[in-house]
Each structure stands twice: as structure tokens, then as C-alpha cells.
Amino acid sequence: MRDSGAPPAIESFESKWLILFAVMLGTIMGPLDASIVNTVLPSLTNVFHTDIAIIQWVPSIYLLTISCLILLFGRLGDMVGYKKVFLYGVAAFIATSALCGISQNVWMLISFRSLQGLAASAMMSVSFAIITAAFPPTERGKALGISAVGIAVGLAAGPTLGGVITQHLNWRFIFYINVPIGIAALLLASRVIPKSSRRPGQHLDLPGSLTALVFLMSILLYADRGVPWGWASAAEICLLVIAFIFGVAFFVVERTSVQPMLNLRLFYNRIFAFASLSALFSFMAAYAVLFLTPFYLTFVLHFDIEKVGWIMAASPVATLCVAPLSGALSDRIGTRGLAFFGMSVAVLALYLLSELKATSGSFDIMWRLSVFGLGSGIFQSPNNSTVMGNVPKAQLGVASGILAAMRNVGMALGIAIAGAILYNAAPVVLNWNPGTFTSNDVHKFMSGLHWAYIVAALLAGAAALTALIAAGQRRQVR
């Protein structure tokens, strides 16, 4: 709903396409920060004189925080307006990015990354809601497809920028780069995104928020710490018990709450439920690739960080090229077939990645990554359109938060699962130092990498199956 009090000059400047661009400019920073960090993780182990088990928390804490808070901010957007939540999120992201850049040790960086995740969760939770509200159903797939370009651009630019910046400047600038992007996004979004009226009589579901936070944090910590602590250790079992208790409590609270943070009735809709699950599986598969491949390129092939960045850009560049086309096509022919086909291509790509050798060349890796990015690009836009097109308008913020939560929970679980498989096969990587990787270590590493990619292929297969079950409609209207 547009604010009737908006100045005429601003109102005349607004359009659905400027709104889309403003949202994309802000949300590009989330995936940019995720992918730019992954590329430089091997270097950060040297900078901070630490090991992979610790440095893994740099991306993991960011994703954990987003995953635990994004539903809360999605609900808040439905209450107080999407624009307000988005702008505060962008402003906080600028500030926390600068704090990450001035970190003096790994624990400072991990702490500031958690705050950055909080800001990102506010910014990302309402992005799909803003776009869906701005476009008619007949253009929703196209708009969400173009918005996927923002995510793909962030993922594509991240590896290359991370490599180039760290090679020629300093790792701190991988965070400072968010400051000018964020300021531009803040200025544009404040002008063009329409205000929405505050819904009277609404309140925040604090019990639901708290139980969801503890449940998600416990289950993600369990997956992340399985190898370092031991899967059957007292700490791991304790996390499982806490997750079970608070998971049950969350569903009880949400079923009995008058104004729940998460309307569980949304999941009675088979299309919405299975499309959301498909998003979860797809990002678990994607982040197994994005997390492990830079270590393969650095540890085994001994590529410098700039070259790693250029190679890792292959997948998101392919996604960038096909996502808008897939989104526009889904508006005409429906979403089901496209989403299934996209994830099927991703399964093939992951199997091909599992066949990489310790002697593979740059081209061998890049074309496989490109095929994976192609499949992901075909899948994302139709699946996002399916999710957002099957909820009531009053629930757009929550649905947007659910979709973003699936993405970020999937990323965190993908890192945890891929890391667990690799660490079990090659424990030496937990305490890797330059010059200590023997030929036997390389063999173990390649075995772990092979099985991690195979598991990622199974996850992508699950995403294809759930996308097929989520039979999208040719035209989705409210």
C-alpha cells in the first residue's frame, strides 16, 4: 500500500522497476559477503594462525544468525511495514561490515560476523515481499527471475573480488566494499520503495521467536560441531535434546498463538510446503560446492587466491545468465517442469564434479561449475515464484522470510555436512598448514571431496523430487 502522504516528486519517481532495482542493490550484499568470504578462507587460516575448524565459523556464524532471526524480521515486516525493516537492515549491514573490516583477531571477526548476520536477516527477510507486492501475478516470475540476478551477481562477483582484493590489497577490503554499495542502496530504497501502513492490533510473537531461535541454533550447531566434538559426545547429545524440546515447544506455541510468528497453516498448502523444502535442499547442495571447492583449488592444485576467485565465479555467472529467462518462461508455461529440469541438471553437474582428480585443470573445473550454475539458474526463479505465489497477501513478509530462511539454513547445513564428510575422510585438513600436505593427505582429501559431492548430488536430487511434487500452477493469482 502506498503512503498517501508521500511527496509528489518522490511518488512520480517511483515505479515497480526502480523498486526492484533498489531491492536488488541492497540484497546483493548478502550473497556477496557469503561468497567473497568462502574464497579467502584458506588465506584467513594463515592470517589469524588458526585452523579450518575455527575459521569455518566465519561463514557459519553469519548463516546461523540469519537463519535464526529471518522469520522474526519477516513477521515484523508484516506488522510495521516492509520498507522500514529493509532500510534498518541495510543501514545496520553497512555499519557491521565496517566492524568486520577492523577485526584484530579471528574471534573479533566471528563476533562481528554474527552482528552482520543479524543485519542481513532484516534486509533479506522482506525482499521477496517487497518485489511480490510491487508486481502483478502475470509478471511475478519475471521480477523474481531478475531479482535472482542480484543474488547471482553477488555470488559471481564475490569469488573474483575476494581473490583480487586479497591478492592486491588486503582481506579487510572484502568487507569495506559493502559500505559504498550499502549507502547507494539506502539512498535509493528510501526514495522509491513505497511505505506501507502499520497494521493495528498486531504484536510480535516473542515466545515463538525465542523457541525458534533456540531450536534452529541447536540443530545447526549439532550439524556444524559433529566432527570436532564427536557425534556421540555429551555436548552433541545435549544439543539434540535441546533442539527436540524447543522444536516441540515452537510448534505448540505457534499452533496456540493468536498471532503466530509462523502461520503453520501455510504448510497445509502442498505447493508452498514442497517448494520451500525444495529451496532448502537446493542450497544445501550449492553450499557444499561453494565451501569445499576453494580448499580443493588451494590445497591440492596450489592455485593462488586470485585464480581461485576467477574459477569459482563460473557457477554464479551461469546462474546470472539463465535465471531471468527461466523466470519469464515460468510465467507462460508454469513452474513445475522448469524447476525439476533445473535441479536434474544440477545433479548431473555434481556427479561430474565428484569425478575431479588431483591433476584436473582449470577448464575441467570451470565447465563443471558452469553446468551446476546453469541448473541452479533454471531452478531458482520458478521455485521462488511458486512459493511467493501461493500465500495470502497479508502473509507475504512471513513467506519471504521462510524462503530466505530455507536458503540460509540450507547454506549452513550444506557447509556443516560437506565439512563433516571431508573431515572424516581427511582429518588432517582440520589442522592444515602450508607445506604439510603429503601425497597420502591429498589422496584422503580427494576421497572426502568425492563423497561430499556425491551427497550434494543426492540433496539436489531431493530438491528435484520435491519440486516435481510442488506442482506449480500456470497462472497464480490472489
Secondary structure as UniProt FT lines:
FT   TURN            4..5
FT   HELIX           8..13
FT   HELIX           16..27
FT   HELIX           29..47
FT   TURN            48..49
FT   HELIX           52..55
FT   HELIX           57..80
FT   HELIX           82..101
FT   HELIX           106..125
FT   HELIX           127..134
FT   HELIX           137..168
FT   TURN            171..172
FT   HELIX           173..176
FT   HELIX           178..192
FT   TURN            200..201
FT   HELIX           206..229
FT   TURN            231..232
FT   HELIX           234..256
FT   HELIX           264..268
FT   HELIX           270..295
FT   HELIX           296..300
FT   HELIX           305..312
FT   HELIX           314..333
FT   HELIX           336..354
FT   TURN            358..359
FT   HELIX           362..388
FT   TURN            389..390
FT   HELIX           393..395
FT   HELIX           396..425
FT   HELIX           427..431
FT   TURN            434..435
FT   HELIX           439..469
//
